[in-house]
Amino acid sequence: MKSLIKRLIRRCGFDIRRYDPSTSEMAQLMTMFSGHGVNLVFDVGANIGQFGRSLRDAGYRGRIVSFEPLSSAREQLLRQSQSDQLWEVAPRGAIGSENGEIEIHIAGNSVSSSAMDMLAAHESAAPESAYIGSERTPLRRVDSIAGDYLRSDSVLFLKIDTQGYEEQVFAGTQGILDRIAGLQLELSLVPLYDGQRLFDDLVKQVAGAGFALWGLAPVFVDPQSGRLLQVDATFFRS
């Protein structure tokens, strides 16, 4: 009977998995948070608040600070977080390796928006992600603004989902690197944005800063070929 139900559900395009660290990426992350005492999350590239909402739904009750550069996405993010006293939305701006200003390309699906030019491989796998406009926004290093949110007892987890701009965001953490207990980066296995660093290089860079790889979760799959294009890589101090 269980097999029949699963087959019927899968025919409708869904699946059911047991919620535990061996089968659920979010359950695994919550177990990691608990083991390391994480009580503050910097959500860089928050879009409309999907990651923050997932954390709350999974049971995380600590503080969240979300960073989003695009005006329209940030408006939705503010609505998503407005009833949550421990979820703060930072002033509009992008996070990178320097302080200044930057232009963000706006994707048709919003989540694929990036400071970098999109390559054909990405648009082919997700035609709805094609750029439809752009917007200039302030640019800040995370270590230049982290003091506004860090407390003496903060155990910080940094999530970076910036569509090819992860290297630059990580470069801007050097001044607070010793305050970061763990981090998650969305990493590409194939080039999807012009000039981006790929999985192998960034894993080595993060490992060189004293972090060990704790988890991998698929994020973006080419629906035509089945090839895995992007993963979320989670690290904690080694």
N, C-alpha and C positions, 0 to 999 in steps of 0.2 A: 504494500500500500504506500509506504513512504517513497519508494522508487517511482511509483506511478505519479504521485503528487509532484515530485521533483521534476519529472519529465514534462508534465503539463505546465508547470511554472516556467521552465526553461523555454518551452515553445512560445511563451508570451514575452520572452526577452528578459526574464529575471532569473535570479538564483537565490537559494537560501544556504547560509553557512552558519555554523555554530559560532557564537560570539565568545571566543577565547583567544589568547595570544598566538596559538598555533594556526588559526584560520582567519583571524580578523586583524588587519593592519592597525585599526584604531584601538582595538583591545590590547595589541602588542605595545602601541605607543603609550597607552595609559599605564600599563605595567612598568614601562621604563620611567615614566614620570614619577610614579609612586616610589620606585626604588631609588631614584636620585633626589627626591624631594622638590621637584620642580614646582615653583609657585608663581612664576612670571613668564609669559610667552610674548615675544615680539613677533608679530605676524606681518612680515614684510612682503608686499604684493598681495594685500588682503582681498582685492577685488570687492565683491559685495558681501564678504563675510562668511564664505563657505567653510573655511578652516576653523574659524572661531566657533561657528555654529556646531560643527562636528565635534569639537572639543567639549562643548557644553553638553551635547547629546550623549557623549561617552562618559560623562561624569566628572570632568575636570572643573574644579571650583575655584581655582586661583585666578590671578589677574591676567588680563589679555590687553596688549596695546597693539592696535592695528595701524598699518601704514599703507596708504593708497594714493597714487598720484593723479588718477583721472577723476574729474569732477562728477560725472554721472554715476560711476561706480561708487564713489565715496558717499554720495547722497543716499544710495541704497544701503551702504554699510552703516551709516549713521542710524537709519531706521531699524536695521537688524539689531543693533547694539543698544538702542536708547533705553530699554527697560532693564539693562544689566549694569548694575553699579560697579562691577569689577571689570567691565569691558570698556576700554577707552580708545577713542579714535584720534590719532595724532593729526596735527594740521596737515593739509594736503601737501604732498610732496613725494618725490621718488627718493630711494636710498641707493647710494653708490660709493665710489672711491674718493669723491671730492665734494666740496660745497660749491654750489653755483646754481645753474639752471640747465634743463635738458628737455628735449622734445620726445614725447612718447607717441608711437604709432598706435592708433585705436583699431582693434580688430573687430570684425563683424560679430564675433561671439563674445567679445569683451575679455574673456579669460586669456586669450592669446596675445593681448596687447603687449608691446615691448618697445624698449628704447633702440632695439636693433632691427635691421632689415630682415624680413621673413624670407626664407628660401622656398624654392618650388616644392621641395619634399614635404614641407609642413602644409602648404596650401593644398597640395594634391591629396594628402591624407585627411584634411579637414577643410574643405572648400569654404565653409562658413566662417573660417578664421581670417579670410583675406582682409587687408587693411582698408578702412573706409574713411579715415581722417587722421588728424594728429592734434596734439595739445601740448603746449609748453607748461612746465611745472617746476617749482623749486627742487633742487637736488641737495641732499644732505648725507654726510657720512653718519653711520649709526653711532659711532663713538663720539660724535660731536653733540648728539641730542639724548643719548642714553641716560645721562645724569638727571634728566627731567623725570625719569620713570623708575630708575633703580633705587632700591632701599638697601640698608645695611644687611638685611636678612634675605635679600632676593636671590633665588636660585633660577637663573635665566636659561630659557630655551629659545633659540632663534630659528624661526622658520623662514626660508627664503624661496619664494616662488616668483621669479622675475623674468621668465621666458628668455633665457640666454644671457641674462645680465648677472647671473649668480656670482661669477668671479669678482666683479666690481663691488658688489654688495659685501662679500666676504673681506675684500681688501680694506673696506671702510670700518672693520671691526677691531683693528689692531690695538687701538687704545683701550678696549674693554675685553680683550680676548680672555684674560684671566677670570672674568666674571661670567663667562658663558659655560654652562654645564653641558649643554648639548645643542645640537642644531640639526635641521632637516633642510636639504637642498633638493629642488627638482632638477635632475640632471638628464641631459640628452645623450643617447647612445649613438645617434647619427646627427650630422649637422642639420639643424632646423632654422637657425638664425645666423646671419652673416657675421663671422668673426668670433662666435661663441667658443668657449672651452668645453670639451666633451667630458664624459664620465670619468675615464681613466685619469686624465690630468687633474681634475678637480678632487677626486678621491685622494690622490697623492698629496695635493696641496693641503687639504684639510687634515690628513694624517700627519703631515709634517708639522702642523700646528698643535699636535698633541691629542687628536681625536681618533677614536677607533670606530669603524663601521659596525653598527648594531642591527640595522634593518634595511630591507629593500622592498618597495612596493610598486607594482606597475601603475603608470599614470596615463600614458598615451600610446595607443596601439593603432597602426594603420589598418583600417577595417577591410581594405581590399586584399592585403597580403598577409595580415596577421602578425606582422613584424612589430616587436616592441620598440618604441621610439623614445620614450621618456620614463624615468622612474623617480620616485621619492627615495632619497638616501638619508637615513637617520644615523647620526653620530653622537657619541658621548665621550667624555674625557677618558683616555686610556690610562 
